[in-house]
């Protein structure tokens, strides 16, 4: 299972279109995939939400926050293992 639906690039494309109406490269392909898979994505999200309600666990926002914290922690750990030159350059 993946922890995302859209890639960062796809998010940027959609955000730009919503905010300004500008269609960046890849917009047409992204729209095609969104239309093609809309029903499946909606069904999957509904299933996840139903599970979380029944389970009594955290809300989706809490899960998203936890996921972001894990990603940031992983990124920091990766940067710490890049050697003294890389570490000094990034942390300064």
C-alpha positions as CSV (number, residue, x, y, z in Angstrom):
1,X,0.0,0.0,0.0
2,X,1.2,3.5,-0.8
3,X,0.9,6.5,1.5
4,X,-0.1,8.9,-1.3
5,X,-2.5,9.2,-4.2
6,X,-0.8,12.0,-6.1
7,X,2.9,12.7,-6.6
8,X,4.4,16.0,-5.6
9,X,4.5,17.0,-9.3
10,X,0.8,16.1,-9.8
11,X,-0.2,18.1,-6.7
12,X,1.7,21.1,-8.1
13,X,0.0,20.7,-11.4
14,X,-3.5,20.5,-9.9
15,X,-2.8,23.3,-7.4
16,X,-1.6,25.7,-10.1
17,X,-4.7,25.0,-12.2
18,X,-7.1,25.5,-9.3
19,X,-5.4,28.7,-8.2
20,X,-4.6,30.3,-11.6
21,X,-6.2,28.2,-14.3
22,X,-2.8,27.6,-15.8
23,X,-2.2,24.1,-17.3
24,X,1.3,23.0,-16.7
25,X,3.0,20.2,-18.7
26,X,1.4,16.9,-17.9
27,X,-2.0,18.4,-17.2
28,X,-3.9,16.6,-19.9
29,X,-2.4,13.2,-18.9
30,X,-3.2,13.8,-15.3
31,X,-6.8,14.8,-16.1
32,X,-7.2,11.6,-18.2
33,X,-6.0,9.4,-15.3
34,X,-8.2,11.3,-12.8
35,X,-11.3,10.8,-14.9
36,X,-10.5,7.2,-15.6
37,X,-9.9,6.2,-12.0
38,X,-12.2,8.6,-10.2
39,X,-14.7,6.0,-9.1
40,X,-12.1,3.6,-7.8
41,X,-10.3,6.4,-5.9
42,X,-13.5,7.5,-4.3
43,X,-14.5,4.0,-3.3
44,X,-11.0,3.3,-1.8
45,X,-11.1,6.6,0.2
46,X,-14.6,5.7,1.4
47,X,-13.4,2.3,2.5
48,X,-10.4,3.8,4.4
49,X,-12.7,6.3,6.1
50,X,-15.2,3.6,7.1
51,X,-12.4,1.5,8.5
52,X,-11.0,4.3,10.6
53,X,-14.5,5.2,11.9
54,X,-15.2,1.6,13.0
55,X,-11.7,1.1,14.3
56,X,-11.9,4.3,16.5
57,X,-8.4,5.2,15.5
58,X,-7.2,8.7,14.6
59,X,-8.8,10.8,11.9
60,X,-7.2,11.0,8.5
61,X,-5.7,14.4,9.4
62,X,-3.9,12.8,12.3
63,X,-2.6,10.0,10.1
64,X,-1.4,12.5,7.5
65,X,0.4,14.5,10.2
66,X,2.0,11.3,11.5
67,X,3.1,10.3,8.0
68,X,4.7,13.8,7.4
69,X,6.6,13.5,10.7
70,X,7.9,10.1,9.7
71,X,9.0,11.3,6.3
72,X,10.7,14.3,7.8
73,X,12.5,12.1,10.4
74,X,13.6,9.7,7.6
75,X,14.9,12.6,5.5
76,X,16.9,14.0,8.5
77,X,18.3,10.5,9.2
78,X,19.3,10.2,5.5
79,X,21.0,13.6,5.6
80,X,23.0,12.6,8.8
81,X,24.4,9.6,7.0
82,X,25.8,11.5,4.0
83,X,29.2,12.2,5.5
84,X,30.7,15.2,7.1
85,X,31.0,17.4,4.0
86,X,27.4,16.9,3.0
87,X,26.1,17.3,6.6
88,X,28.0,20.5,7.2
89,X,26.9,21.9,3.9
90,X,23.2,21.2,4.6
91,X,23.0,22.2,8.2
92,X,24.8,25.6,7.8
